[in-house]
Amino acid sequence: MACGLLVVVMMVYTTLLISRYAQEEQRIKESYAEEENMTPTPVPTIIQRIRIP
């Protein structure tokens, strides 16, 4: 009984770890893509954000 519960807990834990790792990997890929497309666009967006209010 306890052994089966332990297996279920381990399965849930591993799936959570895998999903978290996948999210982190996606975030890293997005940051790399932003670095590759390094153009002077972020600065005007920051200025617009300041001017909007």
C-alpha positions in Angstrom: 0.0 0.0 0.0 2.6 2.5 1.1 4.9 1.4 -1.7 2.2 2.2 -4.4 1.7 5.6 -2.8 5.4 6.3 -2.9 5.5 5.3 -6.7 2.6 7.7 -7.4 4.3 10.5 -5.5 7.6 9.9 -7.4 5.7 10.0 -10.7 4.0 13.3 -9.9 7.3 14.8 -8.7 9.2 13.7 -11.9 6.4 15.1 -14.1 6.6 18.4 -12.2 10.4 18.5 -12.6 10.1 17.7 -16.3 7.5 20.4 -16.9 9.5 23.0 -15.0 12.7 22.1 -16.9 10.8 22.4 -20.2 9.5 25.9 -19.2 13.0 27.0 -18.3 14.3 25.6 -21.6 11.6 27.5 -23.5 12.5 30.7 -21.6 16.2 30.3 -22.5 15.4 29.7 -26.2 13.3 32.9 -26.2 16.1 34.9 -24.6 18.6 33.6 -27.2 16.1 34.6 -30.0 15.9 38.1 -28.5 19.7 38.3 -28.4 20.0 37.2 -32.0 17.4 39.8 -33.1 19.3 42.6 -31.3 18.0 45.8 -32.9 17.5 49.2 -31.3 13.8 48.5 -30.9 13.7 48.0 -27.1 14.8 51.6 -26.3 11.8 53.3 -28.2 9.4 50.9 -26.4 10.8 51.9 -23.0 10.4 55.6 -24.0 6.8 54.9 -25.1 6.1 53.2 -21.8 7.4 56.3 -20.0 5.4 58.7 -22.2 2.1 56.9 -22.1 1.1 57.8 -18.5 
